[in-house]
Amino acid sequence: MSLDEACEVITALEQAKARRIERYRNSQVGSQITAMAFEGTKGALQVTAKGLKLNPITALAGIIVDAAERGIDATGGLIVDGISTSSATINLPVVQELEEAIQQLNKLVSDAQASNL
């Protein structure tokens, strides 16, 4: 492999690394957005449950809505944790491998250039 080809490979690896980091960051942002959505849903259900519990006629519906809110809260937590964890598990090792490959190729290019002087 020539030095020019090695430099092209390094550039391609750096671009792949940047794309992978962007995917990771997008997943983390998606996780945060999902958390906010579940918090909003949880808040709306809490208010609804409290309102329904005030009236004896709708108190049973309030209890049901309250139980649904707890289920939504638990589900939201699982989904948010799953997104965040799977994103880190999938993307971060690839970023590390790409970084190691880039460093190794940079060292080879540097050594080759030094030996040509």
FIMI-30734 format. One record per atom (N, C-alpha, C, O): residue number from 0; atom name; y, x, z; residue in three letters. Coordinates in pm, 1 decimal. Each point is the difference from the previous one (the first is absolute). Example, Ala and Ser with C-alpha at 12.3 -4.5 7.8 and 13.67 -1.06 7.14 Angstrom:
2
VEXRO pos site       py       px       pz code
VEXRO   0    N   -569.0   1319.0    780.0  ALA
VEXRO   0   CA    119.0    -89.0      0.0  ALA
VEXRO   0    C    120.0     90.0      0.0  ALA
VEXRO   0    O     -1.9    103.6     66.5  ALA
VEXRO   1    N    106.9   -138.6   -138.5  SER
VEXRO   1   CA    119.0     82.0      6.0  SER
VEXRO   1    C    109.0    -77.0     73.0  SER
VEXRO   1    O    110.8     50.9     16.9  SER
//
This chain:
117
VEXRO pos site       py       px       pz code
VEXRO   0    N   -116.5     84.8      0.0  MET
VEXRO   0   CA    116.5    -84.8      0.0  MET
VEXRO   0    C    123.5     89.9      0.0  MET
VEXRO   0    O      9.7     95.1     77.5  MET
VEXRO   1    N     82.6   -127.1   -164.8  SER
VEXRO   1   CA    123.7     78.5     -7.1  SER
VEXRO   1    C     94.0    -41.7    113.2  SER
VEXRO   1    O    -20.4   -102.1     65.6  SER
VEXRO   2    N    123.8    183.9    -44.8  LEU
VEXRO   2   CA     98.4    -32.2    103.8  LEU
VEXRO   2    C     72.7   -130.7    -32.0  LEU
VEXRO   2    O     28.0    -80.1     89.2  LEU
VEXRO   3    N      1.8     59.8   -216.5  ASP
VEXRO   3   CA     66.9   -124.7    -39.3  ASP
VEXRO   3    C    -87.8   -121.5     29.4  ASP
VEXRO   3    O     47.8   -102.0     49.5  ASP
VEXRO   4    N   -175.9    114.4    -80.6  GLU
VEXRO   4   CA    -92.5   -110.4     27.5  GLU
VEXRO   4    C    -12.0    -24.3    150.4  GLU
VEXRO   4    O     -5.0   -114.4     45.1  GLU
VEXRO   5    N      0.5    222.2     31.1  ALA
VEXRO   5   CA     -7.6    -13.6    145.9  ALA
VEXRO   5    C    124.1    -70.9     54.0  ALA
VEXRO   5    O     -9.9    -84.7     88.8  ALA
VEXRO   6    N    125.2    119.2   -142.3  CYS
VEXRO   6   CA    124.2    -65.6     43.1  CYS
VEXRO   6    C     -0.7   -148.0    -37.0  CYS
VEXRO   6    O     49.6    -83.3     75.9  CYS
VEXRO   7    N   -105.2     50.7   -191.5  GLU
VEXRO   7   CA    -10.6   -140.6    -40.3  GLU
VEXRO   7    C    -94.1    -76.6     93.1  GLU
VEXRO   7    O     26.0   -115.0     35.1  GLU
VEXRO   8    N   -134.8    179.9      4.0  VAL
VEXRO   8   CA    -94.4    -62.8     92.4  VAL
VEXRO   8    C     67.6    -22.8    135.3  VAL
VEXRO   8    O    -16.5   -105.5     61.3  VAL
VEXRO   9    N     92.0    204.5    -15.5  ILE
VEXRO   9   CA     72.2    -13.7    127.1  ILE
VEXRO   9    C     96.2   -118.5     -7.0  ILE
VEXRO   9    O      8.0    -79.7     93.5  ILE
VEXRO  10    N     63.8     68.8   -203.2  THR
VEXRO  10   CA     93.7   -111.6    -17.2  THR
VEXRO  10    C    -73.9   -133.8      3.0  THR
VEXRO  10    O     45.4    -95.5     63.1  THR
VEXRO  11    N   -158.7     89.8   -131.4  ALA
VEXRO  11   CA    -78.9   -123.8     -2.0  ALA
VEXRO  11    C    -51.5    -34.5    140.1  ALA
VEXRO  11    O      0.6   -116.4     40.0  ALA
VEXRO  12    N    -44.7    217.8     33.8  LEU
VEXRO  12   CA    -47.6    -23.1    136.3  LEU
VEXRO  12    C    113.4    -46.6     91.3  LEU
VEXRO  12    O    -19.1    -87.9     84.1  LEU
VEXRO  13    N    136.2    146.9   -101.1  GLU
VEXRO  13   CA    115.5    -41.5     80.6  GLU
VEXRO  13    C     38.6   -144.8    -30.3  GLU
VEXRO  13    O     37.9    -74.7     90.1  GLU
VEXRO  14    N    -47.7     35.8   -216.7  GLN
VEXRO  14   CA     30.2   -138.7    -36.9  GLN
VEXRO  14    C   -103.4    -95.6     59.2  GLN
VEXRO  14    O     34.3   -107.9     48.2  GLN
VEXRO  15    N   -161.2    148.9    -52.2  ALA
VEXRO  15   CA   -105.6    -83.1     58.5  ALA
VEXRO  15    C     20.0    -13.4    150.8  ALA
VEXRO  15    O    -19.6   -107.5     56.7  ALA
VEXRO  16    N     58.2    216.4      7.0  LYS
VEXRO  16   CA     26.9     -2.5    144.4  LYS
VEXRO  16    C    116.3    -94.5     30.5  LYS
VEXRO  16    O     -7.3    -79.4     93.8  LYS
VEXRO  17    N    113.7     87.6   -172.2  ALA
VEXRO  17   CA    116.7    -86.7     21.3  ALA
VEXRO  17    C    -38.5   -147.2    -16.9  ALA
VEXRO  17    O     45.6    -85.2     76.3  ALA
VEXRO  18    N   -129.4     55.3   -176.2  ARG
VEXRO  18   CA    -44.4   -138.5    -20.6  ARG
VEXRO  18    C    -82.8    -48.7    119.4  ARG
VEXRO  18    O     14.4   -113.9     44.4  ARG
VEXRO  19    N   -100.2    201.0      6.2  ARG
VEXRO  19   CA    -85.8    -37.8    112.5  ARG
VEXRO  19    C     83.1    -22.5    126.7  ARG
VEXRO  19    O    -26.2    -92.9     76.5  ARG
VEXRO  20    N    125.9    178.0    -55.2  ILE
VEXRO  20   CA     89.3    -17.8    114.9  ILE
VEXRO  20    C     76.1   -131.5    -13.7  ILE
VEXRO  20    O     19.5    -71.4     98.3  ILE
VEXRO  21    N     23.1     39.9   -219.7  GLU
VEXRO  21   CA     71.0   -126.4    -23.3  GLU
VEXRO  21    C    -91.1   -119.3     30.0  GLU
VEXRO  21    O     44.3    -98.4     59.1  GLU
VEXRO  22    N   -170.9    106.9    -99.4  ARG
VEXRO  22   CA    -94.9   -107.6     30.7  ARG
VEXRO  22    C    -14.0    -17.6    151.1  ARG
VEXRO  22    O     -0.2   -111.8     51.6  ARG
VEXRO  23    N    -11.6    224.9     17.7  TYR
VEXRO  23   CA    -13.7     -5.6    145.3  TYR
VEXRO  23    C    122.7    -66.0     62.8  TYR
VEXRO  23    O    -12.7    -89.5     83.6  TYR
VEXRO  24    N    129.9    133.8   -123.7  ARG
VEXRO  24   CA    123.8    -56.7     55.6  ARG
VEXRO  24    C     12.3   -148.7    -33.1  ARG
VEXRO  24    O     40.5    -79.6     84.7  ARG
VEXRO  25    N    -75.2     42.7   -207.5  ASN
VEXRO  25   CA      4.9   -141.8    -38.4  ASN
VEXRO  25    C    -95.3    -83.2     85.3  ASN
VEXRO  25    O     32.4   -112.0     39.6  ASN
VEXRO  26    N   -149.5    167.2    -11.7  SER
VEXRO  26   CA    -95.9    -71.0     85.1  SER
VEXRO  26    C     54.0    -16.3    140.9  SER
VEXRO  26    O    -16.8   -105.1     61.9  SER
VEXRO  27    N     81.6    209.1    -11.4  GLN
VEXRO  27   CA     57.3     -9.0    134.2  GLN
VEXRO  27    C    111.8   -104.4      3.9  GLN
VEXRO  27    O     10.1    -76.8     95.7  GLN
VEXRO  28    N     72.5     74.0   -197.9  VAL
VEXRO  28   CA    105.8   -101.3     -7.8  VAL
VEXRO  28    C    -62.7   -138.9    -10.4  VAL
VEXRO  28    O     45.6    -94.2     64.9  VAL
VEXRO  29    N   -149.1     81.9   -145.7  GLY
VEXRO  29   CA    -70.6   -127.8    -11.8  GLY
VEXRO  29    C    -57.4    -44.8    133.0  GLY
VEXRO  29    O      2.1   -118.7     32.6  GLY
VEXRO  30    N    -53.0    213.2     43.5  SER
VEXRO  30   CA    -52.5    -30.2    132.8  SER
VEXRO  30    C    110.7    -52.3     91.0  SER
VEXRO  30    O    -20.5    -95.8     74.5  SER
VEXRO  31    N    136.6    158.2    -80.5  GLN
VEXRO  31   CA    112.8    -44.3     82.6  GLN
VEXRO  31    C     49.8   -138.2    -43.0  GLN
VEXRO  31    O     34.2    -83.0     84.2  GLN
VEXRO  32    N    -30.3     59.2   -214.0  ILE
VEXRO  32   CA     41.9   -131.6    -50.6  ILE
VEXRO  32    C    -99.1   -107.3     44.7  ILE
VEXRO  32    O     39.5   -109.6     39.9  ILE
VEXRO  33    N   -168.0    142.2    -47.0  THR
VEXRO  33   CA   -102.9    -93.4     45.1  THR
VEXRO  33    C     16.5    -30.5    148.3  THR
VEXRO  33    O    -13.3   -114.7     42.5  THR
VEXRO  34    N     42.4    218.1     35.9  ALA
VEXRO  34   CA     21.4    -20.4    144.1  ALA
VEXRO  34    C    118.2    -93.2     24.3  ALA
VEXRO  34    O     -6.6    -88.8     85.0  ALA
VEXRO  35    N    114.4    109.2   -159.8  MET
VEXRO  35   CA    117.4    -86.9     16.1  MET
VEXRO  35    C    -32.4   -143.8    -38.9  MET
VEXRO  35    O     44.2    -94.2     65.9  MET
VEXRO  36    N   -121.2     77.6   -172.6  ALA
VEXRO  36   CA    -36.5   -135.1    -43.6  ALA
VEXRO  36    C    -83.5    -70.6    106.6  ALA
VEXRO  36    O     21.8   -117.5     29.4  ALA
VEXRO  37    N   -117.1    190.2     27.8  PHE
VEXRO  37   CA    -81.9    -61.0    104.5  PHE
VEXRO  37    C     82.8    -28.8    125.1  PHE
VEXRO  37    O    -21.6   -101.6     66.0  PHE
VEXRO  38    N    115.6    189.2    -32.9  GLU
VEXRO  38   CA     87.3    -25.0    115.5  GLU
VEXRO  38    C     84.5   -125.5    -22.8  GLU
VEXRO  38    O     19.1    -79.9     91.7  GLU
VEXRO  39    N     31.2     62.8   -213.6  GLY
VEXRO  39   CA     77.4   -119.6    -32.3  GLY
VEXRO  39    C    -83.7   -125.7     10.7  GLY
VEXRO  39    O     44.5   -101.2     54.0  GLY
VEXRO  40    N   -166.2    108.3   -105.8  THR
VEXRO  40   CA    -91.0   -114.2      7.8  THR
VEXRO  40    C    -33.5    -31.1    145.4  THR
VEXRO  40    O     -1.3   -115.7     42.0  THR
VEXRO  41    N    -25.7    221.4     33.5  LYS
VEXRO  41   CA    -31.3    -16.7    142.2  LYS
VEXRO  41    C    116.9    -66.9     73.2  LYS
VEXRO  41    O    -20.2    -92.8     78.2  LYS
VEXRO  42    N    140.5    139.8   -103.7  GLY
VEXRO  42   CA    118.3    -57.4     64.7  GLY
VEXRO  42    C     18.9   -146.4    -35.1  GLY
VEXRO  42    O     31.3    -81.9     86.4  GLY
VEXRO  43    N    -50.3     49.6   -213.0  ALA
VEXRO  43   CA     14.9   -139.7    -43.0  ALA
VEXRO  43    C   -104.2    -89.0     66.9  ALA
VEXRO  43    O     30.2   -111.8     41.7  ALA
VEXRO  44    N   -152.3    162.1    -32.0  LEU
VEXRO  44   CA   -105.4    -78.8     64.4  LEU
VEXRO  44    C     25.2    -15.6    149.7  LEU
VEXRO  44    O    -29.3   -105.0     57.2  LEU
VEXRO  45    N     83.6    209.0      6.5  GLN
VEXRO  45   CA     31.3     -9.6    143.2  GLN
VEXRO  45    C    104.6   -108.7     25.4  GLN
VEXRO  45    O    -14.8    -82.0     90.6  GLN
VEXRO  46    N    118.7     82.9   -170.5  VAL
VEXRO  46   CA    106.7    -99.6     15.6  VAL
VEXRO  46    C    -54.7   -140.2    -25.4  VAL
VEXRO  46    O     30.6    -94.2     73.1  VAL
VEXRO  47    N   -111.5     82.0   -177.2  THR
VEXRO  47   CA    -58.8   -130.6    -32.4  THR
VEXRO  47    C    -89.1    -48.7    113.8  THR
VEXRO  47    O      6.8   -116.4     39.5  THR
VEXRO  48    N    -90.4    205.9     12.8  ALA
VEXRO  48   CA    -90.6    -38.0    109.5  ALA
VEXRO  48    C     78.7    -44.0    122.8  ALA
VEXRO  48    O    -33.7   -100.6     62.4  ALA
VEXRO  49    N    137.0    174.3    -27.8  LYS
VEXRO  49   CA     81.5    -36.5    116.7  LYS
VEXRO  49    C     65.1   -136.5    -20.1  LYS
VEXRO  49    O      3.4    -82.7     91.1  LYS
VEXRO  50    N     47.7     61.0   -210.8  GLY
VEXRO  50   CA     62.4   -129.2    -29.3  GLY
VEXRO  50    C    -99.2   -114.6      8.0  GLY
VEXRO  50    O     31.6   -106.4     53.3  GLY
VEXRO  51    N   -150.6    127.4   -105.8  LEU
VEXRO  51   CA   -101.4   -105.5      2.4  LEU
VEXRO  51    C    -49.2    -27.6    141.5  LEU
VEXRO  51    O    -31.1   -114.4     33.4  LEU
VEXRO  52    N     23.8    216.8     49.2  LYS
VEXRO  52   CA    -49.6    -17.2    137.1  LYS
VEXRO  52    C     97.5    -78.5     88.5  LYS
VEXRO  52    O    -39.8    -51.4    104.5  LYS
VEXRO  53    N    163.8     41.8   -144.2  LEU
VEXRO  53   CA     99.6    -72.1     79.7  LEU
VEXRO  53    C    -24.1   -150.5      2.1  LEU
VEXRO  53    O     36.1    -67.6     96.4  LEU
VEXRO  54    N    -95.7     16.1   -200.1  ASN
VEXRO  54   CA    -23.2   -143.9    -12.0  ASN
VEXRO  54    C   -147.0    -27.1     31.9  ASN
VEXRO  54    O    -87.5     60.6    -62.0  ASN
VEXRO  55    N     57.9   -149.6    156.6  PRO
VEXRO  55   CA   -139.8    -27.8     34.9  PRO
VEXRO  55    C    -84.0    -46.9   -119.2  PRO
VEXRO  55    O   -120.4     25.4     -5.2  PRO
VEXRO  56    N    182.8    -92.5    -88.3  ILE
VEXRO  56   CA    -74.0    -50.5   -115.8  ILE
VEXRO  56    C    -44.1    114.5    -91.9  ILE
VEXRO  56    O   -106.7     -7.6    -60.9  ILE
VEXRO  57    N    187.0    112.4     50.5  THR
VEXRO  57   CA    -30.8    111.7    -90.5  THR
VEXRO  57    C    -47.5    125.1     74.3  THR
VEXRO  57    O    -14.4    106.4    -60.3  THR
VEXRO  58    N     -9.8   -119.1    191.4  ALA
VEXRO  58   CA    -38.9    116.9     80.1  ALA
VEXRO  58    C   -130.3     62.4    -49.9  ALA
VEXRO  58    O    -12.5    122.4     -4.4  ALA
VEXRO  59    N    -84.0   -206.0    -33.2  LEU
VEXRO  59   CA   -127.3     53.7    -49.5  LEU
VEXRO  59    C     22.2     80.9   -127.5  LEU
VEXRO  59    O    -58.6    106.9    -17.2  LEU
VEXRO  60    N    142.0   -157.4    -70.7  ALA
VEXRO  60   CA     32.4     75.2   -122.2  ALA
VEXRO  60    C     67.2    132.1     36.4  ALA
VEXRO  60    O    -24.2    101.6    -65.2  ALA
VEXRO  61    N    108.2   -102.1    168.6  GLY
VEXRO  61   CA     65.4    123.0     45.4  GLY
VEXRO  61    C   -100.1    102.3     49.1  GLY
VEXRO  61    O     14.4    119.3    -26.5  GLY
VEXRO  62    N   -115.8   -165.5     98.0  ILE
VEXRO  62   CA   -105.0     90.4     48.7  ILE
VEXRO  62    C    -76.6     59.5   -117.8  ILE
VEXRO  62    O    -32.9    118.6      0.4  ILE
VEXRO  63    N      4.8   -200.1   -100.0  ILE
VEXRO  63   CA    -71.9     48.0   -119.1  ILE
VEXRO  63    C     84.1    101.8    -76.2  ILE
VEXRO  63    O    -51.0    103.5    -42.9  ILE
VEXRO  64    N    178.9   -132.7     26.3  VAL
VEXRO  64   CA     89.4     93.8    -69.4  VAL
VEXRO  64    C     10.8    130.2     79.0  VAL
VEXRO  64    O      4.6    108.1    -58.7  VAL
VEXRO  65    N     -0.4   -118.1    191.7  ASP
VEXRO  65   CA      6.5    119.1     85.0  ASP
VEXRO  65    C   -124.6     86.6    -20.2  ASP
VEXRO  65    O     10.1    122.3     -9.6  ASP
VEXRO  66    N   -126.7   -185.6      3.2  ALA
VEXRO  66   CA   -124.2     74.6    -23.3  ALA
VEXRO  66    C      0.8     64.4   -138.7  ALA
VEXRO  66    O    -44.5    113.5    -17.1  ALA
VEXRO  67    N     95.3   -186.6    -80.6  ALA
VEXRO  67   CA      9.4     55.8   -135.8  ALA
VEXRO  67    C     92.1    120.8     -1.9  ALA
VEXRO  67    O    -26.6     97.7    -70.0  ALA
VEXRO  68    N    134.7   -103.9    146.5  GLU
VEXRO  68   CA     95.0    112.6      7.1  GLU
VEXRO  68    C    -68.5    124.5     53.9  GLU
VEXRO  68    O     21.7    109.9    -50.9  GLU
VEXRO  69    N   -104.0   -126.2    153.3  ARG
VEXRO  69   CA    -71.1    116.5     55.5  ARG
VEXRO  69    C    -97.3     57.1   -102.5  ARG
VEXRO  69    O    -15.6    121.7    -10.5  ARG
VEXRO  70    N    -49.5   -209.2    -64.3  GLY
VEXRO  70   CA    -91.0     46.5   -105.0  GLY
VEXRO  70    C     73.6     73.6   -110.6  GLY
VEXRO  70    O    -46.8    102.9    -48.7  GLY
VEXRO  71    N    162.0   -155.5      9.1  ILE
VEXRO  71   CA     83.3     64.8   -102.9  ILE
VEXRO  71    C     45.6    136.7     48.3  ILE
VEXRO  71    O      0.4     96.6    -76.3  ILE
VEXRO  72    N     38.0    -88.5    203.7  ASP
VEXRO  72   CA     46.8    127.3     56.5  ASP
VEXRO  72    C   -111.5    104.2     -4.2  ASP
VEXRO  72    O     23.0    114.3    -39.6  ASP
VEXRO  73    N   -143.1   -153.4     80.1  ALA
VEXRO  73   CA   -113.3     93.2     -1.0  ALA
VEXRO  73    C    -35.6     41.5   -142.5  ALA
VEXRO  73    O    -24.6    117.6    -26.9  ALA
VEXRO  74    N     22.0   -214.2    -63.3  THR
VEXRO  74   CA    -31.2     29.2   -140.3  THR
VEXRO  74    C    103.1     93.7    -60.8  THR
VEXRO  74    O    -34.9     95.1    -69.8  THR
VEXRO  75    N    161.1   -122.3     96.3  GLY
VEXRO  75   CA    107.1     85.8    -51.5  GLY
VEXRO  75    C    -14.4    142.9     47.7  GLY
VEXRO  75    O     16.3     93.8    -78.0  GLY
VEXRO  76    N    -46.8    -76.6    206.0  GLY
VEXRO  76   CA    -18.6    134.8     53.8  GLY
VEXRO  76    C   -113.3     73.5    -68.9  GLY
VEXRO  76    O     12.0    118.4    -31.4  GLY
VEXRO  77    N   -122.3   -188.6      7.9  LEU
VEXRO  77   CA   -114.0     62.1    -68.4  LEU
VEXRO  77    C     35.2     39.9   -143.0  LEU
VEXRO  77    O    -36.0    108.6    -45.5  LEU
VEXRO  78    N    105.3   -195.5    -23.9  ILE
VEXRO  78   CA     36.4     28.5   -139.1  ILE
VEXRO  78    C     96.1    117.5     -7.9  ILE
VEXRO  78    O    -18.2     89.7    -82.3  ILE
VEXRO  79    N    119.9    -89.5    166.8  VAL
VEXRO  79   CA     98.3    108.4     -0.7  VAL
VEXRO  79    C    -67.3    133.1     32.1  VAL
VEXRO  79    O     23.8    100.1    -67.6  VAL
VEXRO  80    N   -107.8    -99.1    170.9  ASP
VEXRO  80   CA    -71.2    123.1     35.8  ASP
VEXRO  80    C    -92.6     44.5   -112.6  ASP
VEXRO  80    O    -11.3    119.2    -28.3  ASP
VEXRO  81    N    -54.6   -215.0    -35.8  GLY
VEXRO  81   CA    -90.2     33.5   -110.1  GLY
VEXRO  81    C     72.5     62.4   -117.4  GLY
VEXRO  81    O    -47.2     98.3    -57.1  GLY
VEXRO  82    N    161.3   -154.3     20.6  ILE
VEXRO  82   CA     78.6     55.1   -110.9  ILE
VEXRO  82    C     43.9    141.6     32.5  ILE
VEXRO  82    O    -16.0     91.2    -81.2  ILE
VEXRO  83    N     70.9    -73.5    198.9  SER
VEXRO  83   CA     53.1    130.4     39.8  SER
VEXRO  83    C   -110.5    104.8      8.0  SER
VEXRO  83    O     15.0    111.0    -51.2  SER
VEXRO  84    N   -125.9   -146.6    115.6  THR
VEXRO  84   CA   -110.1     94.4     17.7  THR
VEXRO  84    C    -66.5     34.5   -132.5  THR
VEXRO  84    O    -25.2    117.3    -27.8  THR
VEXRO  85    N     -3.5   -217.8    -54.0  SER
VEXRO  85   CA    -67.9     28.8   -126.6  SER
VEXRO  85    C     89.0     81.5    -92.8  SER
VEXRO  85    O    -48.8     86.8    -72.5  SER
VEXRO  86    N    177.3   -113.7     74.3  SER
VEXRO  86   CA     92.1     77.9    -83.3  SER
VEXRO  86    C     -0.8    146.5     40.8  SER
VEXRO  86    O     -5.4     89.0    -85.0  SER
VEXRO  87    N     10.7    -64.6    215.0  ALA
VEXRO  87   CA     -1.9    138.5     48.4  ALA
VEXRO  87    C   -133.5     66.4    -31.7  ALA
VEXRO  87    O     -3.6    116.1    -40.8  ALA
VEXRO  88    N   -105.8   -189.1     59.3  THR
VEXRO  88   CA   -133.5     54.8    -23.9  THR
VEXRO  88    C    -21.2     33.4   -147.3  THR
VEXRO  88    O    -65.3     99.2    -32.6  THR
VEXRO  89    N    119.4   -180.5    -54.8  ILE
VEXRO  89   CA    -18.9     20.3   -143.7  ILE
VEXRO  89    C     96.6    103.9    -55.7  ILE
VEXRO  89    O    -41.0     89.0    -74.6  ILE
VEXRO  90    N    166.8    -99.2    109.5  ASN
VEXRO  90   CA    102.8     80.3    -66.4  ASN
VEXRO  90    C     23.9    138.1     60.1  ASN
VEXRO  90    O     15.5     96.9    -74.3  ASN
VEXRO  91    N    -12.3    -85.7    205.4  LEU
VEXRO  91   CA     38.3    127.5     61.1  LEU
VEXRO  91    C    -97.0    115.0    -28.7  LEU
VEXRO  91    O     45.9    111.8    -23.3  LEU
VEXRO  92    N   -178.8   -134.2     23.8  PRO
VEXRO  92   CA    -88.9    110.5    -36.5  PRO
VEXRO  92    C     20.8     48.1   -144.6  PRO
VEXRO  92    O    -10.0    119.4    -28.2  PRO
VEXRO  93    N     38.5   -212.0    -61.5  VAL
VEXRO  93   CA     24.5     37.3   -140.0  VAL
VEXRO  93    C    127.5     82.7    -10.5  VAL
VEXRO  93    O      4.5     98.9    -73.1  VAL
VEXRO  94    N     99.1   -139.5    146.5  VAL
VEXRO  94   CA    125.8     76.3      0.2  VAL
VEXRO  94    C    -26.1    141.4     50.2  VAL
VEXRO  94    O     51.2     96.7    -56.4  VAL
VEXRO  95    N   -130.6    -84.7    162.5  GLN
VEXRO  95   CA    -31.2    132.1     56.2  GLN
VEXRO  95    C    -77.0     85.7   -100.6  GLN
VEXRO  95    O     29.6    118.4    -16.2  GLN
VEXRO  96    N   -127.4   -177.2    -50.6  GLU
VEXRO  96   CA    -77.4     74.4   -100.1  GLU
VEXRO  96    C     88.7     45.9   -115.4  GLU
VEXRO  96    O    -11.4    113.4    -46.5  GLU
VEXRO  97    N     98.8   -200.9      1.0  LEU
VEXRO  97   CA     91.5     36.8   -108.4  LEU
VEXRO  97    C     92.9    112.6     44.2  LEU
VEXRO  97    O     25.9     92.9    -76.5  LEU
VEXRO  98    N     23.9   -100.7    198.9  GLU
VEXRO  98   CA     88.7    104.8     51.6  GLU
VEXRO  98    C    -72.4    134.3      6.7  GLU
VEXRO  98    O     57.3    103.2    -35.1  GLU
VEXRO  99    N   -181.8   -104.0     79.5  GLU
VEXRO  99   CA    -78.5    124.0      6.1  GLU
VEXRO  99    C    -21.2     57.8   -139.3  GLU
VEXRO  99    O     12.0    120.9    -19.9  GLU
VEXRO 100    N    -43.5   -206.5    -75.9  ALA
VEXRO 100   CA    -19.7     46.9   -137.8  ALA
VEXRO 100    C    128.9     58.2    -56.4  ALA
VEXRO 100    O     -2.4    102.6    -67.9  ALA
VEXRO 101    N    114.5   -167.4     95.8  ILE
VEXRO 101   CA    130.3     49.0    -47.4  ILE
VEXRO 101    C     28.9    136.8     59.9  ILE
VEXRO 101    O     43.1     91.3    -70.6  ILE
VEXRO 102    N    -66.5    -77.0    199.8  GLN
VEXRO 102   CA     25.8    128.2     66.0  GLN
VEXRO 102    C    -88.7    110.9    -56.2  GLN
VEXRO 102    O     46.3    111.9    -22.3  GLN
VEXRO 103    N   -172.5   -142.9     -0.4  GLN
VEXRO 103   CA    -92.1    100.3    -54.9  GLN
VEXRO 103    C     42.6     42.7   -140.3  GLN
VEXRO 103    O      0.7    119.0    -31.7  GLN
VEXRO 104    N     34.5   -215.2    -50.9  LEU
VEXRO 104   CA     44.0     34.4   -135.6  LEU
VEXRO 104    C    131.7     77.1      2.2  LEU
VEXRO 104    O     17.7     94.4    -77.0  LEU
VEXRO 105    N     73.9   -133.5    163.8  ASN
VEXRO 105   CA    125.9     74.3     12.3  ASN
VEXRO 105    C    -25.9    144.6     40.1  ASN
VEXRO 105    O     65.2     91.4    -50.6  ASN
VEXRO 106    N   -159.8    -70.4    140.9  LYS
VEXRO 106   CA    -33.4    136.3     42.0  LYS
VEXRO 106    C    -60.5     78.4   -116.0  LYS
VEXRO 106    O     34.1    116.4    -21.0  LYS
VEXRO 107    N   -123.3   -179.6    -54.0  LEU
VEXRO 107   CA    -60.2     67.5   -115.6  LEU
VEXRO 107    C    106.0     36.5   -103.5  LEU
VEXRO 107    O     -1.9    110.2    -55.0  LEU
VEXRO 108    N     93.4   -201.7     28.5  VAL
VEXRO 108   CA    107.4     26.8    -96.2  VAL
VEXRO 108    C     87.6    113.4     50.7  VAL
VEXRO 108    O     36.7     89.8    -75.6  VAL
VEXRO 109    N     -3.9    -94.4    202.7  SER
VEXRO 109   CA     84.2    104.4     59.2  SER
VEXRO 109    C    -68.7    135.9     -6.5  SER
VEXRO 109    O     62.5    100.4    -34.0  SER
VEXRO 110    N   -191.4    -97.9     66.7  ASP
VEXRO 110   CA    -76.3    125.4     -6.3  ASP
VEXRO 110    C     -8.8     51.7   -143.3  ASP
VEXRO 110    O     12.3    120.0    -24.3  ASP
VEXRO 111    N    -33.8   -211.3    -70.7  ALA
VEXRO 111   CA     -9.9     39.9   -140.9  ALA
VEXRO 111    C    133.3     54.7    -50.1  ALA
VEXRO 111    O      3.3     98.4    -73.8  ALA
VEXRO 112    N    105.0   -161.5    113.4  GLN
VEXRO 112   CA    132.0     48.2    -41.9  GLN
VEXRO 112    C     30.4    135.3     62.7  GLN
VEXRO 112    O     60.5     85.6    -64.5  GLN
VEXRO 113    N   -101.3    -65.4    188.2  ALA
VEXRO 113   CA     23.4    128.0     67.6  ALA
VEXRO 113    C    -80.8    111.7    -64.9  ALA
VEXRO 113    O     46.7    113.4     -9.8  ALA
VEXRO 114    N   -167.3   -145.4    -34.1  SER
VEXRO 114   CA    -83.5    103.7    -62.3  SER
VEXRO 114    C     47.1     33.4   -141.5  SER
VEXRO 114    O    -31.1    107.4    -51.6  SER
VEXRO 115    N    105.6   -198.0    -11.4  ASN
VEXRO 115   CA     52.1     25.8   -134.8  ASN
VEXRO 115    C    127.7     82.9      2.1  ASN
VEXRO 115    O     42.5     49.7   -104.3  ASN
VEXRO 116    N     19.1    -34.0    220.5  LEU
VEXRO 116   CA    124.6     77.1      8.5  LEU
VEXRO 116    C    -23.2    145.5    -14.0  LEU
VEXRO 116    O     94.8     78.3      5.0  LEU
//
